[in-house]
Amino acid sequence: MREVNVTQLNKELLDDLIWLQKIPGCTNLGRYQGIKDRLEEIERNYDASTNRLTADAAEKDLLLSSLEAYELHDVIQFLRKQPSHSLPIKSLQRLLNGPEYHLDEEPKFGGSEGRDIQFELSLGSRIADSGLQVIDYDDVVVNVDGIKVGFQCKRPAYLKTLKQAFEKAVSQLESRISSGRNDYGFVAICLDKVCELDKVLFRGEDHEQVTERLILERNKISHFLRANRKLASSKRIIGVILNIKGLFFNQKIGRFSPVSAIFTERTEQEGPAGEFDRLFSLIATQMKTGSPD
């Protein structure tokens, strides 16, 4: 788990943005220009001896700018290791869209596109880090023993739209499977906004309290989606990934780190499920044992 202070976050962000501007169509930094400016201002108003902000900088800016910079760095670090010809150029261009802060998103009007793409790229990098072979980053496709398993990513803004997002993902996967683009599918859902953890800066000196909160939130969502996970075998939807995280600030040492968890859950098939069990076991086990977190 990577722990960083404000100075390191700012340095990483500047380095990431220099790399990003070399990508065709990414010269204009979009939402990250404002985040860069705010993080630089935060560094100027941060007292390293007390690990506190001076009166000139708002704690909200510290939370939001730090979270944005941290998440971008994880994605960029992974992409920088990839051959240039395999980079998802269109996704990187769309990554820059949207308001500076996720709290200002207006999903009805498409304001969440940049961070939706960020979730896809982040999930793809985590899956690849686990040792699975990612062959496409357009909603992520994995090659498992010659079988193409697609991950349809959703990042719903509200609990009331969660089931609708799940059903849309299932429908999109069905379309991809019927067209031959994928053989099987996973629904992947980012729960940060649904559980409102994107508004919280956790404090303390150990991560256990945050981990317990993540598990509690996951249990609520799992129960909420229980009926939706019952699907006909013909749909070929193997399982569900619930991605949830929070930002943790150890004020004693002045360092940030995310506390994140990916929960894989099996769908319930109406009919034969032998191949479903095999593929789910392979993917879930690999992500649990191979993931860096």
N, C-alpha and C positions, 0 to 999 in steps of 0.2 A: 504494500500500500504506500503510495507516494504522499509525503508530507511536505508542504511548502509554505514559506512565509510570503508576505506581501511583495517584498523586493524580488524574490524569485519568480513569483507569478507574473509580475510585470515584465521581467526579462524574458520569460518563456513566451509570453504573448507577443512581444515585439518580434522575436525570432520566428514564431509561427506565421505572423502576418507578412513578414518579408518573403517567406517561402510561398505563402498563398498568393501573393501578388504576381508571382511568376507564372501562375496558371492562367491560360487564355481566358479572358472574360472576367478575371478577378482583380483587375487593377484597382477598381473602386471597392473599398473595404466594406461598404454598406453598414450594417448594424455594428460591425466590430470597430469602426472608427470611433464611435461614441464610447464604446466600452474601453478602448485603448486610452482615450482622453481621461475618462473617469478613474481608471486604475492608476494612471500617472498622477492625478490629483490626490488620490488616496495615499499613494506612497509619500507624497510631499507632506501629508497631514497625519502621518502615522508615527507614533512614539514607540520605537523598538524597545526602550527600556521598561515600559509598562505594558506593551502590547495593546495599546488603546489608541483610538482615534482622537485627534484634537477636536475642538468645537467646530472647526471649519469643514469637517467632512461627516456626512450622515452615515450611520451604521447600515442603513438600507443599501447604500451604494457599495459599501464594503462587502455585504453579503452577495448582492446580485452580480457585481463586477467580478468578484472572486470566483463565483460559480461558473460564470460564462467562460472566463479565461481557463479555468481548470478543465472544463469539459472539452473545449476546443483543442487544448494541448494534447489530450489523450487521443483524439481523432487524428490530428495532424501527425503526431509521432508515429502512429501506425502507418498512415498513408505514405510518409516519407521513405518507408522501407520497401514500398512497392515499386516495380518497374514503371517507368513513366507511361508506357503504352497501355498499362492496365488501370491507370487512374480514372475514377469516375468523374470526368470533367464537368458534365452537366450538373451532377449532384453538388459538386464543389461550388459552382456558380450560384446555384439556388440556396446553398448554405448561408450566403450573405444576406438573404432577404429577411424582412421583418423588422420589428422595432428593436431598440437596444436591449430592452429587458423583457423577459417572458411574461411578467405581470401586466405588460401593456399590450399583449397579443389580443387580437379580435378574430377568433377562429372562423366566425361567420363570413368574414371578408378576406380570408386567405392569409391573414397576418402571421400564421403559425408555420408557414412552409419551411422557413430556414431551420427552425428547431426540429421540425418533423424529419427533415433530411439528416440533421445532426444525430437524431436517435437511430436512424437506419445505419449510418456510418459507424456510430459507436457500437451498436449491436454486432455489426459485421466484423469490426476489429476484435471484439471480445470473442466471438465465435472462432475467428481465425487463430487467435492467441491460444485457444483451447486445443488446437491441433486439428480441427476439422478443416476440410478443403473448401474455401469459399471461391466460387467460380463467377459470381456476379454480385454487384452491390446495389442493383436496382431492387430494393426490398429484400435483398440478400438471398442467394441461392447457394446451397451446399451440395457437394458431390459425396454421397455415402455409398461406397461399393458400386459405383456406376449408376446409382439412383439419384435423381435430382430432387432435392427437398427445398421448397421455397418457404421463406419467412415473410409473411405479410405484416408490416409494421403499422401500428396505430398509436396515436398519442392523444387520446380524448381529453377534452378540457374539463369536463364535469362528470360526476357520477351518473347523472341522469342520461348522459349520452354514451355511457360505457357499453351497454348491451347493443346499442345501434352500431357502434364502432366494431364490436366483435362480429356481428352479423355481416357487416360490409366486408370485413377481412375474409370471412369464410366464402362469401360470394366471389370476391376477387381471386381467391385461391382456386375455387372451382373453375373459373374461367381460364386461369393459367394452366391448370391441369388438363382440362378438356382440349386446349389448343396444343398440348404437348410441350409447353415451356417447362413445366414441372411435372414430377411423377406423384409427389406427396406434398403436404403442406403443414406449416406451423403458423399459428396466430401469435404475434408478438406485441405486447401492450406495455407502453410506458405509463406508469401509475403516478408519476410525480405530481401532476396537476390534479388528478382525480382525488388523491389523498392529501393535497395541499401541502406536501412536504417541500415544494419549491418556494415556500414563503418562510421557511424556518431555518435558522442558524442554530444548530445544536452546540451546546457548550459542555465543558467538563474535561476530564483527564483520561477517560477510557471510553471505548466505543460500544460497550455492552448495552448501555441504556438505549442507544440509537438502534442497535441491531434488534433489540426486543420490540421497539416501536415498529420497525420495518416488518417483522414477522406478524405482529398484531394486525397491521394494515393489510398485509397479504392475505391473512386468514379471512378477513372481512370480504375482500374482493373475490376470493376463491369461492366462498359460500354464495356470494351475489351472482356469480356466473355459473353456478352448478348446473342449472337446467340447460344453459346454452352449450355446455360441453358434451351433451348427448347428441351425437351426429350419426347419420347413416354411414356405413362403411364405404358406400359408393362415392362419398364426398372426398375420401382420402385425406382427411385432416388428422394428423397424428396427435398433436398436442398443443398446449398453450404455454407461452413464455410470459411471465409477469416480471417486469423489470422495475425495480423501485430503489430509490436512493435518497440520501440526505447529505447535507454539507455539515461537517463537524469542525469546530474551531477549538483547539486546545489553547486557551488564553495564557496558560502558564508559560508555554514555550513559544506562543505566537505563530502557530502553524495550522494550516488548513489541510483537511483530507476528507474525501467523500466516504461515506459508509454506504455501500451498495450491495444489492443482492439480486440474483436472477433465479427465479423459481420456475422449474419446468413441471408442467402438470399434464397428465394423460387425458385425452378425450375419451368418452365412453362410446364405443361403436355398437350399432345395432346390426349384428351380423358377424361373420368371421373376422378375427383381429390378429392373426398370427404375425403377419408382416408388420403391422402397426406396432405390436409389442417389441419386435426385434429392432426396428428403426428408432423407436422412442428410447429404448434402453441404451442403444449405441450413442445417440446424441446427448441424452441427459447425463449419462455417465461421463462422457468425454468433457462436457461443459463443466461438470462438477469437479473433476479431477484435474483438468488441464487449465482451468481459468486462473489468471493471475491473482484474482481477489478471493 
